[in-house]
Amino acid sequence: MSVSSELQCCRLKGRWADWITSGLSTMRIRPWLDRESVFSWLMLAPPLLFLAAFVGYPFCYGIVLSLQDRPVAQPGVFVGLKNFATDLKDPVFWRVASNTFIYTGIATLLKALGGLGLALAMNQQFRMKNLVRAVLLLPFIVPTVLSTVAWMWILDPAFSVFNWFLIRLGVPKPGPSWLGNPILAMTSIIVINTWRGLPFYGITLLAGLQTISPELYEVATVDGASGFQRFRYVILPLLQPILLIVTLFSVIFTFADFQLVYVLTHGGPQNATHLFATYAFDLAMGAGQLGLGASVALSMLPALALLIVALTRYMQRQ
Amino acid sequence: MVDGRGRIARLLRMWVPLGFFLVLALFPFYWMAVTSLKPNAELYNTRMMPLLVYHPTLKHYVDLLTETRFLAWTWNTMLVAIASTAISLVFGGMLAYPLARLRFPGAGLIAMGVAAVYLVPQPLLFIPLADLINRLRLGNTLTAVILTYPTMLVPFCAWLLMGYFKTVPPELEEAARIDGASHLQTMWRIFLPLCAPGFISAGIFAFTLAQNEFLYALIFLTKTSVRTVPIGVIAELIRGDVFYWGQLMAAALLGSIPVALIYSFFVEHYVAGLTSGSVKG
């Protein structure tokens, strides 16, 4: 009995895998093609070629661009490190760098603390738990631009719903200018980024909490540990690997954030909320300076590379 | 009596934090809905209590659907999300199977490379990619985004599927191999059918990521007929300093519904995908 007829008892559609196999058998190259390493590389080749063309090549081309004076729709001229020198002399660049670090640092901290709180609040027995979890994840799944537009209206200079209440509580009209004042604007984008990222932390940490055996709590309770001590000495150490991975993930994507800032403040007021990504976009797409824009985008690379290598190695070890 | 008070205290301790998180998560959506139903006279009247609607109207929805190309944008978004998700699942599976189930030289290096590519954020690539898409003459075509979204989705799907594949016991494949099945047959007929839940998780996740994408669409799609929802909303409902708030909120709500619906059907798979990356299976 042939292999293919035996396999048909699996009742599966699509016999092409069998046809290819039997076709190759008659051509006598099947044993070679079916070697584990040959088959593996045949499978890997198409997606790897795709990634090479659309990630690898643009990445290298970006480095080339950053070394060129390259106005849009004109050929580039090699200028060495001139773009990077321009960046270092540009006060906006330094503002952007400090904005990005402040934004990433504070938002990550808030997300980690809030997410831990969310996970602990969810890690209890209550009715409709799955529904509550589904609802709490909504900010994370709804397209960022759409929820950001809602936030923009919540923080509108003239019709902010917050200010409506603040004014009635005695704050002088027109109330705080959430997106017009440099410090408030930075605060706003941090809070909204936290709002969106919090569920990711919360649900991931919740999954981590649920892997902790309840016996450990019991043992700790019997030994007289208080609630805080149980948290500090039982939960936190066991949660640490997950917390680390989630944080690294979130730092990478917060550091390179674009859409929230682009939509909400466009980097303003007076560059107070410009991040590397939005500034690179303005230089390349707005001012048409592709080379200079690429150099600003590449300035993210040292910090990002460090984070990416750390996270990749950590995930490999897991 | 004491029991009753203990129970109330316990309920409070449970629901006060939960209530806080729920209100925080839902308020912007409530605000979208309320705003989209208000007539302009109410919307821009600061004397009225803003949290309520006094004279609900569907005018903003009607205007959105008749005066803008919102339906076309929705169609484009769906098309792009489905096509790029499909490409990503196929390529992701092709990467994940050998990496998770077979032994061959270079496997560790490739796995690490795939993870690293997943973590490369778009802002690092968009300027050279814009130039590349221009040279391929793909500007203002949906092909431009269908080809570029998988750059972030393929490594992501591959990583997620690898995690899932590793949890499947190897006995069935070994049996098929002993019976003389080729690697291709083993993978296609024996292994992949067992992995449907993994593909659903990865697919849902990729789909929401594709719906969320903004930067590439912003650069590649500048004609109104090819825009996706996020780009259409930002570019055409905000004109200079004029914000069509009623329509903006209607669009934000309508644009969120497809993702939210699909997500609600597969929420367990979504959560499984979300947590598999960081919690050991």
Interface residues (C-beta under 8 A of the other chain):
Chain A: V3 S4 E6 L7 C10 L12 G14 W16 A17 D18 I20 T21 L24 R30 L33 D34 E36 S37 F39 S40 W41 M43 L44 P46 P47 L48 F50 L51 F54 V55 Y57 P58 F59 Y61 G62 L65 G117 L118 L120 A121 M122 Q124 F126 N130 V132 R133 A134 V135 L136 L137 L138 P139 I141 V142 P143 T144 V145 L146 S147 V149 A150 W151 W153 I154 D156 A158 F159 V161 W164 W195 L198 P199 F200 G202 I203 T204 A207 G208 T211 I242 I245 V246 F249 I252 F253 F255 A256 F258 Q259 Y262 V263 F276 A277 A280 F281 A284 M285 L290 G293 A294 A297 L298 M300 L301 L304 L307 I308 V309 L311 T312 R313 M315 Q316 Q318
Chain B: M14 W15 P17 L18 F21 L22 L24 A25 L26 F27 P28 F29 W31 M32 T35 L43 Y44 T46 P50 L51 F91 G92 M94 L95 Y97 P98 L99 L102 R103 F104 P105 A107 G108 I110 A111 M112 V114 A115 A116 V117 L119 V120 P121 Q122 P123 L124 L125 F126 I127 P128 L129 A130 D131 L132 L147 T148 P150 T151 V154 P155 A158 A176 D179 G180 A181 S182 H183 L184 Q185 M187 W188 R189 I190 P193 T208 Q211 N212 F214 L215 L218 I219 V229 P230 V233 I234 F243 W245 L248 M249 A251 A252 G255 S256 V259 A260 Y263 S264 V267 E268 Y270 V271 L274 T275 G277 S278 V279 K280
